[in-house]
């Protein structure tokens, strides 16, 4: 029996629903181990196939989707044709409503989204499509180790040609703010706190302001290549930017906001998940 491993196989960027936190953007790094007998090539499984077949499978299951704990008493779902509607009650009395094509959502038979249970579900499904000599699969989902400030955010990019067009996908992201070339940990912590568990909305996507149980909410909607998307959520969990909420525009907007209150040359390095992002300047 032999074992092989691939660390950092892929990164799952997604959002999930939580009764306390609301809609939460997340990024989990995927590590995988395969155990089995050697095939005629002397391999458990070709690394080239791991990086293609297995990565594609994992990305298709959870990447850039909204993960919903469908077994929670706070959750109700409805399917009408290819559209799926989710109503999710928060402990504060607020609610999140999400409507989209079914492929944009992953319904989990769980009361809460948990990395261990999700990994086990993926392992079971993956094992069924691998060669017979592969006897065991182990998937590990882990957040990036970040030394410094970070925040969780959700957004949707209407005109994106890929999965980013989905209205509720997200990231766990570092933020670095430099003033005259020097990192400013205080400003980084301030903005990370301000953007914790936030939905970053493009202002043109806001179609309604309303109250639910006395709590202000915002409704966002648009039609993209994959179909119609709608989300409503508490107003206090929404950060509005004047342009499409790409990481490029987020970085520029944050740099301008920082520069309006802070003298000196401002550089914001905003991440979109793990190891990628954009720079914004101000001052």
N, C-alpha and C positions, 0 to 999 in steps of 0.2 A: 504494500500500500504506500502511495506517495502523496505528498501535499505540495501544492504550489500556491503562491499568493500574488496578488497585484494590489499594491497600495495606491491610493489616489486615483482609482479607476475613473471616477467621474465625480461631479458635484451636482447634487439635486438642489435646485433653486425652486422654492415653492412657498405657498402660504397655507396656514391651517387655522381652524376655528377653535377658540378657547373661551370658556365661559367667563373667566376673569379678565383676560387680556384682549379679547376681541379677535380681530383678524391679524395674524402674526406672520410676518415674512421670515423665512428660514433658509439656511444653506447648510446641507450636510454633505460632508466628504464621504465617499463610498470606498471602503476596502473590501476585498473578497478573497476567500480561500476555497480551493477545490481539493477534495480528497478522492482518490480512486486508483484503479489499476492502470499501469502504463499501456498505451495502445501500441500499434505496430510501428509508430514513429519513436517510441520510447518516451511518450508524453502523457500526462493526465489530460491536458487540453492545450491546444496550440495558443500561445500568447496572442497571436494575431486575431484569433477568433474571440478570445476573451475581450480584447479591446474593441471589437466590432459587435459581435453578436450579443454578449452579455451587457455591454454598455448601452447598446440600443434598446435592449429589453428594459433595463432599469430606468433609462431616460423616459421611455414611453409610458411606464407605469406611474411615475410620480413627479417627474421634472416639469416645472412650469404649470402645475395644476393646483387647485384648491383642495386640500385634504380635509375631509369632513368626518367627524366622529358620529356616524349615523346611529349608533346604539345609544347615544346620550338622550336623556329625557328632554333636553333643551332643543333637540333637533327634529325637524319634520321636513320631508322631501316630497316632491311631486314631479312626475314625468309626463310630459305632453309631447308626443312625437320624439323629436331629437333634442328637445329642450328639457333641462332639469332645473327645478326651482328648489332652493334650500332656505328655510327659515330657522334662525338660530337665536335663542334667547340668552342674553347675557345676565350675569348675576346682579348687575346694576339696575335691571329693568329695561335697559336698551335692547335693541335687537339688530341682527344683521340679516339682510335678505340678499340672496344671490341668485341670478338667473343667467344661464349660459347653455351652449351646446353641451351635451353629456360628457364629451371627451375632455372638457376643461376641468372636470371634478373627479376626485377619487373618493368614493364612499367607503369608509372603513367600518367594519363590524366591531366597533370599540366605543367606549364611553369617553375616551380622550385620545389624542394623537400621541403615540409613544414610539420612540425610535426602535426599541427592542421588538415590539410587536410588529411594526412595519417591516423590519428586517426579516423577521420570521415568515411573514406573509410572502415577501419577495423570494425568500429561499425556497419555500414550498412550490411556488409557481415556476421558478427558474429551474429547479431540479427536474421538473417534468419535461423540459425541452432540451436538456443536455444529453450527450451520448451515454449509453448504458454503463460504460466503464467509470463514469463520474458517480461516486456513491454518496458523497456528501458535499453540501455547499454551506459556507458560512459567510454572511454579509455583516459588516460592521458599518454603522452610520454614526458619524461623529462631527461635531462642530469644529471649525478652525480654531486653533489656539491663538488668541489675540492678546497682545500685550499693549493695552491702551483702550481707548474709547471705541465703542461700536454701537450700532442700533439695528433694529429689525424694521423693515418697511415692506409695504405691498404697493403695487401699482399695476397699470395695464397700458399697453402701447397700441392704440387703435390701428395705426397704419403699418405696424410691423408685419412682415410677410411670414414670420415663423410663429412659434408658440408664445412669444412675448405679447402678442395681441390679446391674450386672455386677460380679463379685467382684474383678476385676483391671483396674481403670482407674486412672489417676493424673494427677499434676500436678507441675510444677516451680514452686515457690512461694517468694515472699519471706516473711520473718518480721521483724517489728519489735517490740521489747520496750522499753517505757518505764517507768522508775521515777521516781515523783513528777514525771511530765510530761517527762522527759528520756530520749532514746534511749540505750540501753546497748549499744554495739557488742560488748562482750565477751560479754554474755549471749546476744545474737543469734547470734554465731559459735559459742558453746558448744552452743546448742540446734540450730542448723542442722547442726553436725557430728554431734550425737547422732542426728538424724533423717535423715541422708544415706542414700538408697536404702533406705528403710524401708517396711514394710507396716504401716499403722495399722489394727489389728484391733479389732473390737468383742468384748468378752470372751465374750459369750454365743454367738458363732459358733465358738469353739474346741471341737472335738469329740474331739481326740486329741493326745496327746504321744507321740512315738516317736523312735527313733534310726535313722539310716541311715548305715552305715559309721562308726559311733561318734559321729556328729554329731547333736545334738538337733534335732528338727523339730517343727513344729506343723501340725496339719491343721484347716482351717476349712471349714465347709459351711453352706449354707442353701438354702431353696427360695424363689424370688421369682416375680413375675408372669410373667417370661419363661421360667422353668424352674429346673432344679437346677444349683447352682454349688458347686464344691469347689476348694480350693487348699491345697497343703501346701508348706512352705518352711522353711529353717533358722530355728530359734528366735531366733538372734541378730539376724535381720533383721526381727523383729516387735516393734512397740511397741503394747501393749495399752491401750485406754481402756475405762472402765467403762460407757460408753453408746455408742449408735450413732455411728459415726465421721464425722459430718457436720463441716463446717468450723466450725460454731458450737460443737459440743462439743469439737472439737480446741482451739479458741482458749480456751475456758473451762478445759479440763483443763491446758493449758500454763500459763495464768495462775496457777492454783492451785498447780502444781508450783513455779513461779518464786517465788511469794509464800511458800511454805513455807521457802525458804532465804534470802530476800532481804527486808530491812525496807523499808517504804515502800509507797505505792500502786502496784500493778502493772497495766499495760495491755498486753495482747498483741494485736497486729494480725496475724492469720494469714491468708495469702492462699490461695486455691484456684485455682491457675493464674494467669492474667493479669487484673489489674484488678478482682478480686472476692474477697470473703472475709468474715471476721467478726472481731469484737472479743471479748476475754475480759478480765475484771478479777479482781483478787485483792488481798489485803492488808488 
